[in-house]
């Protein structure tokens, strides 16, 4: 039974991580579109609202991943599994940013 729960939480963690990656990519594309194409207060306000909504989706994805990671940590102790932690590391909110932001520091 614990093995099935392990597999479910592992799948949940991978799904949440993919969701976070997708949200970061969408955010990057929207920022690029905004910089190149939008002018005026109204258009920028709408883009800002969309970015805020994307940020909320990213926060939800992070919370889902954190719950799955915590469950895997507890189950890993019971099942004597430690090899998974090199692939699914603890994810901090500061890790969820654009690649350009990471390169700039």
C-alpha positions as CSV (number, residue, x, y, z in Angstrom):
1,X,0.0,0.0,0.0
2,X,2.8,2.4,0.8
3,X,4.4,1.7,-2.6
4,X,1.2,2.8,-4.3
5,X,1.1,6.0,-2.2
6,X,4.8,6.6,-3.1
7,X,4.1,6.4,-6.8
8,X,1.1,8.7,-6.5
9,X,3.1,11.3,-4.6
10,X,6.0,11.0,-7.1
11,X,3.6,11.6,-10.0
12,X,2.1,14.5,-8.1
13,X,5.5,16.1,-7.6
14,X,6.4,15.7,-11.2
15,X,3.1,17.2,-12.4
16,X,3.5,20.2,-10.1
17,X,7.0,20.7,-11.2
18,X,5.9,20.7,-14.9
19,X,3.1,23.1,-14.0
20,X,5.6,25.5,-12.4
21,X,7.9,25.3,-15.5
22,X,5.0,26.0,-17.8
23,X,3.9,29.0,-15.7
24,X,7.4,30.5,-15.7
25,X,7.6,30.1,-19.5
26,X,4.2,31.7,-20.0
27,X,5.3,34.5,-17.7
28,X,8.5,35.1,-19.7
29,X,6.6,35.2,-23.0
30,X,4.0,37.6,-21.6
31,X,6.7,39.9,-20.3
32,X,8.5,39.8,-23.7
33,X,5.2,40.5,-25.5
34,X,4.4,43.4,-23.1
35,X,7.8,45.0,-23.6
36,X,7.6,44.8,-27.4
37,X,3.9,45.5,-28.1
38,X,2.0,47.2,-25.3
39,X,1.8,50.9,-24.9
40,X,-0.5,52.9,-22.7
41,X,-1.9,52.7,-19.2
42,X,-4.9,50.5,-20.1
43,X,-2.9,47.8,-21.9
44,X,-0.2,47.7,-19.2
45,X,-2.9,47.4,-16.5
46,X,-4.5,44.4,-18.2
47,X,-1.1,42.8,-18.7
48,X,-0.3,43.4,-15.0
49,X,-3.5,41.7,-14.0
50,X,-2.7,38.8,-16.2
51,X,0.8,38.6,-14.7
52,X,-0.7,38.6,-11.2
53,X,-3.0,35.7,-12.1
54,X,0.0,33.8,-13.5
55,X,1.9,34.5,-10.2
56,X,-1.0,33.0,-8.3
57,X,-1.0,29.9,-10.5
58,X,2.8,29.6,-9.9
59,X,2.3,29.9,-6.1
60,X,-0.4,27.1,-6.2
61,X,2.0,24.9,-8.2
62,X,4.7,25.5,-5.7
63,X,2.4,24.7,-2.8
64,X,1.4,21.4,-4.6
65,X,5.0,20.5,-5.2
66,X,5.9,21.3,-1.5
67,X,3.1,19.1,-0.2
68,X,4.2,16.2,-2.5
69,X,7.8,16.6,-1.5
70,X,6.9,16.6,2.2
71,X,4.9,13.4,1.7
72,X,7.7,11.8,-0.2
73,X,10.1,12.7,2.6
74,X,8.0,11.0,5.2
75,X,7.3,8.0,3.0
76,X,10.9,7.7,2.0
77,X,11.9,7.2,5.6
78,X,9.4,4.4,6.0
79,X,10.3,2.7,2.7
80,X,14.0,3.4,3.2
81,X,14.3,5.4,-0.1
82,X,16.7,8.3,-0.4
83,X,17.7,8.2,-4.0
84,X,14.8,10.4,-5.1
85,X,16.0,13.5,-3.3
86,X,18.8,14.1,-5.9
87,X,16.1,14.4,-8.6
88,X,13.3,16.2,-6.7
89,X,14.9,18.8,-4.5
90,X,13.3,21.1,-2.1
91,X,11.9,24.1,-4.1
92,X,12.1,27.6,-2.6
93,X,9.9,30.4,-3.9
94,X,13.0,32.2,-4.9
95,X,13.8,29.3,-7.3
96,X,10.7,30.1,-9.3
97,X,11.9,32.9,-11.5
98,X,13.0,33.4,-15.1
99,X,16.4,32.1,-16.3
100,X,17.5,35.7,-17.1
101,X,16.9,36.7,-13.5
102,X,19.0,33.8,-12.3
103,X,21.9,34.8,-14.6
104,X,21.7,38.4,-13.5
105,X,22.0,37.4,-9.8
